[in-house]
Amino acid sequence: MNTENPFVEHTLPNGLRIVIEPMPHVQSVASGFLVQTGSRDESPDLAGVSHFVEHMCFKGTHHRTWRDITRDFDNMGSTYNAYTSKERTFYFGWVRPEDAEKQLELLADMMRSVFPPDEFETEKKVILEEIAMSEDQIEDRVYDLIHEKAYAGHPLGWPVLGTAQSIAAMTRDQLYAYFESRYHPANMILLVAGAVDPKDAIAMAERICGDWTPKSPRPRRAEPPAWTEQTTTAQVDRFQQQALLVAFAAPSAAHDDRETADVLASILGGHNSRFFWNIVQAGIAPHVAAGRLDYCDAGMMIAFGFCEPRNVEQLYEAVKAEIARISSQGVNDDEVQRVKNRTRTGLATEAESPYYRLMQLGGDVDVLGRPRTVAERLAAVERVTADRIRQYMQTWPLDKNGYFASLGPRAWP
């Protein structure tokens, strides 16, 4: 194995791509199927279908009922789950090496779900309940609001869960047709990390997935709309707090500036950040933060907080003041180094776990088209400097062309 490139890649004759990172120093294996489809790949009448499919993949196959699926995972002691985002759906599990093939067979079987009709109606009720619960979460509401407005008319603006209307109207035949059009080798990648011999992993995949039939790849994604400066207000009486969010155009997940943006966001609104010391500790609001949301071809830097409705003007002015200060004065070397130290520690500890390495590989392979080593990730963080952050803010300014959203009991501004 090449120590500079520890990954082993292989493509089955049917087109299924396999990416493996052997980790001989650990005692476990994580594996998963990355399906390159999400809510931004849906049509308006099928909003939420990707997430609905994820649920149904746990509900029964030609060989297993939903009870069998759950029991088989538990019998292996697997740490397993799945998630759907705006751009991908990922099914994964983490087991002892001796159960690696059994888990791979189980995950692969789920990728051939039969969508039992009786389970379809039950799961539709579950998802409608999820949507109702999301409506009660102010964080979810303001997140959906900023996407709806910033990406108006584009699938990135739709909630991953869909809407109560789109889910209620969806039929099993529509769901299954979408599943069949996306869950095949052209849109899927098998990822494996941990104590596994690559030859064994490839042989397993050939035995288990070799007869999958390839179909046409996912349709090409439409580019997001150009960023525009806007203000939106949503008065929602059910909340006791007011949510405030300011967003600015930022690098996509594939851009070279992504690590610079993340360090800047952490200095502004992360752990022991300027927001924390100058806003939270000043008693203006109990929670204020900053971060970057990114997609394959778009991104936004957001600053957001929650407070009593009567304090929202004070919070807004405080957030604006911190953004103006960092934009005009930049950051200092000590701030940058502290964030880099925390990031390095996080990457180093995650690198020791096949589970977390699998999550990292999933993002890199999906967006960049290739896996990155831990050393590459660390090197990208190391390249961030105070001067590079200053240059970033000239290219991606935080003091103009911002999008502002307010949501809560006050119709403000």
Secondary structure as GFF3:
##gff-version 3
##sequence-region A 1 413
A	DSSP	beta_strand	8	11	.	.	.	ID=ss1
A	DSSP	beta_strand	17	22	.	.	.	ID=ss2
A	DSSP	beta_strand	29	35	.	.	.	ID=ss3
A	DSSP	three_ten_helix	39	41	.	.	.	ID=ss4
A	DSSP	three_ten_helix	44	46	.	.	.	ID=ss5
A	DSSP	alpha_helix	49	56	.	.	.	ID=ss6
A	DSSP	alpha_helix	66	76	.	.	.	ID=ss7
A	DSSP	beta_strand	79	84	.	.	.	ID=ss8
A	DSSP	beta_strand	89	95	.	.	.	ID=ss9
A	DSSP	three_ten_helix	97	99	.	.	.	ID=ss10
A	DSSP	alpha_helix	100	110	.	.	.	ID=ss11
A	DSSP	alpha_helix	117	135	.	.	.	ID=ss12
A	DSSP	alpha_helix	138	150	.	.	.	ID=ss13
A	DSSP	three_ten_helix	155	157	.	.	.	ID=ss14
A	DSSP	alpha_helix	164	169	.	.	.	ID=ss15
A	DSSP	alpha_helix	172	182	.	.	.	ID=ss16
A	DSSP	three_ten_helix	185	187	.	.	.	ID=ss17
A	DSSP	beta_strand	188	194	.	.	.	ID=ss18
A	DSSP	alpha_helix	198	209	.	.	.	ID=ss19
A	DSSP	beta_strand	230	235	.	.	.	ID=ss20
A	DSSP	beta_strand	242	249	.	.	.	ID=ss21
A	DSSP	alpha_helix	258	269	.	.	.	ID=ss22
A	DSSP	alpha_helix	274	275	.	.	.	ID=ss23
A	DSSP	pi_helix	276	280	.	.	.	ID=ss24
A	DSSP	beta_strand	287	295	.	.	.	ID=ss25
A	DSSP	beta_strand	298	307	.	.	.	ID=ss26
A	DSSP	three_ten_helix	309	311	.	.	.	ID=ss27
A	DSSP	alpha_helix	312	329	.	.	.	ID=ss28
A	DSSP	alpha_helix	333	350	.	.	.	ID=ss29
A	DSSP	alpha_helix	354	368	.	.	.	ID=ss30
A	DSSP	alpha_helix	374	382	.	.	.	ID=ss31
A	DSSP	alpha_helix	386	395	.	.	.	ID=ss32
A	DSSP	beta_strand	403	408	.	.	.	ID=ss33
###
